[in-house]
Amino acid sequence: MNSKLSIIFLFFVNIIYSQNYIPIDTTNWDIKAKAYLIENYKGKNAIYLQAGSITLKNKTFLNGTIEFDIFLKEEAAFPGVYFRTTKDLNSEQWYIRPHLSGKPDANQAAPTTKGISPWQLYFGKKYSFPYKYKFDDWTHVKLVINDNKAQVFLDYSDKPNLSWNLFNPTQEGGISFRGGNSSGLHLANIKITPKKTKIIDFTPLKRASIKNLISKWKVSNKFKEKQLDNLVNFEKLLNSRKWIGTTEVEEGIAANISRVVQLRNGKPGNTVFAQIEIYSEKAQTKIFEFGYSDRVVAFLNEKPIYKGTNKWRSRDYRYLGTVGLFDAIYLPLKKGKNTLIMAVSEDFGGWLITGRFKDNNLIKIID
């Protein structure tokens, strides 16, 4: 390269860095994917990312503006951005569902909790908005993050498409971008501006809480779900568990078990016991309304009384497995203390438990 070309090259490199664009290369990004290709695509220097992600090296993010361009395909995929990712795999995220273009859940704001994204809890118009995506041109995405507030603007909109309060404590962490599924898609023009934090028209939507929920559940360490196949050994299984913490209801909807237990940490097991104790002033039968994700076996006073599945696509191909009070059981309570245990198993989408008594007369939850 001659001297004139070197000067021109350095000039454009300085422009890129001064505008906070981060070149997409292996110097700046840790690329983990089934396959990837850095190329010029539709007029932009881009990365074709197949079933993977790119993580910014040696830098953390707290507040600022995150921008990128994405060339979408009209198929099931979940491309987007993770930010404030910590060592224990908590993060904030916003991602696109291109296969649901124009639908109310065409995208998603959600956290990750110890590596699990509980979108089966954080669903509805508070966390998503309808949007018709382009599949023949680039889509521009801009997120503005300031402490516990976030907004997203699509295709250079002057007004935010969605405003929401972030889910985890304000803490700096890593930043990464997730690509498409096995067929891949392109990302370009990644720009991070730490000092650009102005929030405008911040009007997050509200979501109605479910009244009279059990506020917290005692949670055990995890074990393999198949250990529930032979209930003759239930007492032994129960006695071998350690009660490691409690998880409380979030959003007025459900308790997130992942706050206490990490599902994917290299140790076997995808099931925990979630427990409450009920004091009944007399022997009586009470209706208990509940919800869970993904599967549950219920025990009252160490006797099995219910088994169910609420996982994604478990009931039909459109079924999401979102959590709510969609099931109920009649509990034959004895006078005095009763122990209700839910063995909750998780695949993905949210490790969740919730419940309430439709009539709590003459009963009390023991803290």
Buried (B, 14 or more C-beta within 10 A) or exposed (E): EEEEEEEEEEEEEEEBEEEBBBEBEEEBBEBEBEEBEBEEBEEBBBBBBBBBBBBBEEEBBBBBBBBBBBBBBEEEBBBBBBBBBBEEBBBBBBBBBBBBBEEEBBBBBBBBBBBBBBBBBBBBEBBBBBBEBEEEEBBBBBBBBBEEBBBBBBBEEEEBBBBBEBBBEBEBBBBBBBBBBEEBBBBBBBBBBBEBBEBEEBEBEEBEEBEEBBEBBBBBBBBEBEBBEEBEEBEEBBEEBEEEBBBEBBBEBBBBBBBBBBBEEEEEBBBBBBBBBBBBEEEBEBEBBBBBBBBBBBBBBEEBBBEBEBBBEBEEEEEBBBBBBEBBBEBBBEEEEBBBBBBBBBBBBBBBBBBBBEEEEEBEBEE
